[in-house]
Amino acid sequence: MTKENFDVIPEFTKNKNGVSIKKCCASCALHDMYDYEGPRRKCKLNGKVVDKSDCCSKWVISDFINNIKLSR
């Protein structure tokens, strides 16, 4: 897999509850999980297998990640 379309420096954003979220494939709403000899992520946009730390300019926060709250 080439890294030509992925950012090198990680970016962070905050979800609706103020929790800091890393922009990456693991937190993106546009990935699908599948398991062929181990869990893998596949991008819904381009169909390529991606690593959890990859990120592209079309990143969208997933609903699950957007609803995370910090507990004290």
N, C-alpha and C positions, 0 to 999 in steps of 0.2 A: 504494500500500500504506500502510495506517495503522500507526502505531507504538503504538497504544493498549495493546496487550497485551505490550509488550516493555519490559524494564528499560533505564534510561538509563545508570546507572553500571555499568561492567563489573565482574564478579566473577571471582575466580580460585580455583582449587582445585589440589590436587596429585594426580597419578596414582599408581599403585601403586609406581612407582620414584622418587617424590619430585620429579618434574618439575612446575613450575608451569604450569597449563593455564588459559587464558581460557575461561570459560563463554560460548559463542556457538554459532550454528548450524553454523559450520565444524567445531567439535569435537564436535558432538552426534551420537549414534547414530540419531536419528530424522529425518535428512534424506536425501533422494534427490537424486542429481545427474542432470540431463538437459541436452541441448544443442539449443536452438532459437535459432539465431543467437547463439551464445555460451553458455558454461557458466552454469547457474543451479541454485539449490537449491530444493527443494520439501519442505515439512514433511510427514512421514508422518501426523501427527496431524490437521492441519486442511486439508491439500491446497493451502495457499497458497504462492506464491513468496516466498522469504525471502532477505535479504541475509546474507552471511557473518558480519557483526558483530551481527546480531539475536540476541536470547536471550529465552526465556520460562521460566516457573517449572517446566516439565516437562522441562528439559534433562537428558540422560543421556549420560555420557561414552562415546564410541565405543571399541570394542575396540582399534582401531589406535592411537588417542591414548593409551589406558590402558597400552599396551605400550611407548611411546616411552622410550628411555633417553638420558641425556647421555653423549657420548663425550669423552674427554680426551686 
